[in-house]
């Protein structure tokens, strides 16, 4: 299994809601565009300004296909 992870750190406190909304739209786009792969969006509990986009792939061939 391969886990694809991208993370962002939002330094401006007021921009967190806008950035999270934008990344939520990106996640929905990926899930609609690539229905065979489910992308998930997370925010950190310990670091409130960190956001993660993750997806799991079965193997390198599935990741390459994506």
C-alpha positions as CSV (number, residue, x, y, z in Angstrom):
1,X,0.0,0.0,0.0
2,X,1.1,3.5,-0.8
3,X,-0.2,6.5,1.2
4,X,-0.1,9.8,-0.7
5,X,0.1,12.7,1.8
6,X,0.3,16.4,1.2
7,X,0.3,18.9,4.1
8,X,-0.1,22.6,4.5
9,X,0.6,24.9,7.4
10,X,-1.5,28.0,7.4
11,X,0.3,30.8,9.3
12,X,-2.3,33.5,9.1
13,X,-5.0,32.8,11.7
14,X,-7.9,34.4,9.8
15,X,-7.1,32.6,6.5
16,X,-7.6,29.1,8.0
17,X,-11.3,28.9,7.1
18,X,-10.7,30.1,3.5
19,X,-7.8,27.7,3.0
20,X,-9.7,24.7,4.5
21,X,-12.7,25.6,2.2
22,X,-10.4,25.7,-0.8
23,X,-8.8,22.4,0.1
24,X,-12.2,20.8,0.7
25,X,-13.1,21.9,-2.9
26,X,-9.8,20.4,-4.2
27,X,-10.6,17.1,-2.4
28,X,-14.1,17.0,-3.9
29,X,-12.6,17.6,-7.3
30,X,-10.1,14.8,-7.0
31,X,-12.9,12.4,-5.7
32,X,-15.1,13.3,-8.6
33,X,-12.3,13.2,-11.2
34,X,-10.8,10.0,-9.9
35,X,-13.6,7.9,-8.4
36,X,-11.4,4.8,-8.0
37,X,-9.3,6.7,-5.4
38,X,-10.8,8.3,-2.3
39,X,-9.0,11.4,-1.1
40,X,-9.6,12.6,2.5
41,X,-8.9,16.0,4.1
42,X,-7.8,16.2,7.7
43,X,-6.8,18.9,10.1
44,X,-4.4,18.3,13.0
45,X,-5.7,18.4,16.6
46,X,-2.2,19.2,18.0
47,X,-1.3,21.8,15.4
48,X,-4.5,23.7,14.6
49,X,-3.1,25.3,11.5
50,X,-2.0,22.1,9.7
51,X,-4.1,20.5,7.0
52,X,-3.5,17.1,5.3
53,X,-4.8,15.7,2.1
54,X,-4.4,11.9,2.0
55,X,-5.2,9.0,-0.3
56,X,-4.3,5.3,-0.2
57,X,-3.2,3.3,-3.3
58,X,-2.9,-0.5,-3.6
59,X,0.4,-0.5,-5.3
60,X,2.7,1.5,-7.6
61,X,0.6,0.6,-10.6
62,X,-2.5,2.2,-9.1
63,X,-0.6,5.3,-8.1
64,X,0.9,5.6,-11.6
65,X,-2.5,5.2,-13.1
66,X,-3.8,8.1,-11.0
